[in-house]
Amino acid sequence: MNWQNNSVRYGALSISLHWLMLLLIAAVYACMELRFLAPKGSDFREGLKTWHFMLGFSVLFLVILRLAIRFYNGPKPSILPLPPQWQEWLARGFHIALYALMLGMPLAGWLILSFGGKPIPFFGFELPALVAENKDLSKWVKDIHETAAVVGYYLIGFHASAALVHHYFFRDNTLRRMFFGKTPR
């Protein structure tokens, strides 16, 4: 198993981080969606919020690692057959938006907690506040965070749909490059 990208597939490290981040992001969203199953102030609801924070911060740290690996691993594997230029530009734009989401959402969450004067939990540790307490700014950043979360559903859905369209309709190697196993055709 090759850990670095080559001309036909992503390396095992890139593939692992991609799918791990999918699971983490799904868990982050699930924690916030499931919190409505419990009454406000209940231990279950507070636990889901804490897991939302901790998993969100995990996404932040992993996306920084993923960006470093992306630059270290060299060029991404080519899509074969080559797609039209407009598809490459669209894909590049959506990837930039996804990375902005993966960086911006956890940072916004950190700001919300910091402005709210709340503890910032991270698996038994407490992260430092980024800014001084300011309840008004906390609410403002929270509104942006929640709106961006909805946008995130669309970005993630489009990303997954595009991969499936490439796989089943265009029949290129877009999706196969991100799977473990034999070298894609």
C-alpha positions in Angstrom: 0.0 0.0 0.0 1.5 3.3 -1.1 1.2 6.1 1.4 1.8 8.9 -1.1 -0.2 9.9 -4.1 0.8 8.7 -7.5 -0.5 9.4 -11.0 -3.5 7.1 -10.8 -4.7 7.1 -7.1 -4.5 8.9 -3.9 -2.1 7.6 -1.3 -3.3 5.6 1.7 -2.8 8.5 4.1 -5.0 10.9 1.9 -7.6 8.2 1.5 -7.7 7.4 5.2 -8.0 11.1 6.2 -10.7 11.7 3.6 -13.0 8.9 4.9 -12.1 9.6 8.6 -13.1 13.2 8.1 -16.4 12.1 6.4 -17.2 10.0 9.5 -16.2 12.9 11.9 -18.2 15.4 10.0 -21.3 13.1 9.9 -20.9 12.6 13.7 -20.6 16.4 14.2 -23.8 17.0 12.3 -25.5 14.0 14.0 -24.7 15.4 17.5 -26.4 18.7 16.7 -29.4 17.1 14.9 -30.0 14.5 17.7 -29.9 17.0 20.5 -33.5 17.9 19.9 -34.5 14.4 21.1 -33.7 15.4 24.6 -35.1 18.3 26.8 -33.0 21.4 27.2 -30.5 21.1 30.0 -30.6 17.3 30.2 -27.4 15.3 30.5 -28.0 13.6 27.2 -28.4 16.9 25.3 -25.4 18.5 27.0 -23.4 15.4 26.3 -24.3 15.7 22.6 -23.3 19.4 22.6 -19.9 18.5 24.2 -19.3 15.8 21.6 -20.2 18.2 18.9 -17.6 20.6 20.1 -14.9 17.9 20.6 -15.5 16.3 17.2 -15.7 19.7 15.5 -12.3 20.6 16.9 -11.0 17.2 15.8 -12.1 18.1 12.3 -10.1 21.4 12.6 -6.9 19.6 13.6 -7.3 16.9 11.0 -8.0 19.4 8.2 -4.8 21.2 9.0 -3.0 17.9 8.9 -4.8 17.0 5.7 -3.7 20.3 4.0 -0.1 19.7 5.1 -0.2 16.2 3.6 -1.9 17.5 0.5 1.1 19.8 -0.1 3.6 17.2 0.9 2.0 14.4 -1.2 2.4 16.3 -4.4 -0.1 16.5 -7.2 -3.4 14.8 -7.1 -3.9 11.8 -9.4 -5.4 12.6 -12.8 -9.0 11.9 -13.7 -9.1 9.6 -16.7 -10.5 10.3 -19.2 -9.8 14.0 -18.7 -13.0 16.0 -17.9 -13.7 19.3 -19.6 -12.0 22.3 -18.2 -15.2 23.8 -16.7 -15.7 20.7 -14.6 -12.1 21.0 -13.2 -12.8 24.6 -12.3 -16.1 23.8 -10.7 -14.5 20.9 -8.8 -11.6 23.2 -7.6 -14.2 25.8 -6.5 -16.2 23.3 -4.5 -13.0 21.8 -2.9 -12.0 25.3 -1.8 -15.5 25.8 -0.4 -15.3 22.4 1.5 -11.9 23.2 2.9 -13.2 26.7 4.0 -16.1 24.9 5.7 -13.9 22.4 7.4 -11.6 25.2 8.7 -14.2 27.9 9.3 -16.9 25.9 11.1 -14.7 24.7 14.0 -13.1 28.1 14.3 -16.5 29.7 14.4 -17.5 27.2 17.1 -14.4 28.0 19.1 -15.3 31.7 18.8 -18.9 31.1 19.9 -17.7 29.3 23.0 -15.0 32.0 23.6 -17.3 34.9 23.2 -19.9 33.1 25.3 -17.4 32.7 28.2 -17.9 29.0 28.1 -15.4 26.2 28.6 -13.9 24.8 25.5 -13.7 21.0 26.0 -11.4 18.8 24.1 -11.2 15.1 25.3 -10.4 15.9 28.9 -8.5 19.1 28.2 -9.8 22.7 28.0 -8.7 24.7 25.0 -7.9 28.4 25.6 -10.4 31.1 24.7 -9.6 32.8 21.5 -11.2 36.1 22.5 -12.7 37.9 25.5 -16.3 37.3 26.5 -18.9 39.2 24.4 -22.4 37.7 24.4 -23.6 39.8 21.5 -20.8 38.7 19.2 -21.3 35.1 20.4 -24.9 35.2 19.1 -23.8 36.8 15.8 -21.1 34.2 15.2 -23.6 31.5 16.2 -26.0 32.7 13.5 -23.3 32.6 10.9 -22.2 29.1 12.1 -25.7 27.7 11.8 -26.2 29.2 8.4 -22.9 27.8 7.2 -23.9 24.4 8.6 -26.9 24.4 6.3 -24.7 25.4 3.4 -22.4 22.5 4.4 -25.2 20.0 3.8 -25.4 21.2 0.2 -21.7 21.3 -0.3 -21.2 17.8 1.0 -24.3 16.5 -0.9 -23.0 18.1 -4.1 -19.5 16.6 -3.5 -20.9 13.1 -3.0 -23.3 13.4 -5.9 -20.6 14.6 -8.2 -18.4 11.6 -7.3 -21.3 9.2 -8.0 -22.2 11.0 -11.3 -18.5 10.6 -12.4 -18.5 7.0 -11.4 -21.8 5.8 -12.8 -22.5 8.2 -15.7 -19.1 9.5 -16.9 -17.5 6.2 -15.9 -14.1 7.8 -15.1 -11.8 7.1 -12.2 -12.8 10.1 -10.0 -14.3 7.9 -7.2 -12.0 4.9 -7.6 -9.0 7.1 -6.9 -10.2 7.6 -3.4 -10.7 3.9 -2.6 -8.3 1.4 -1.0 -7.4 -1.7 -2.9 -6.2 -2.4 -6.4 -5.1 0.4 -8.7 -8.1 1.7 -10.5 -8.6 1.1 -14.2 
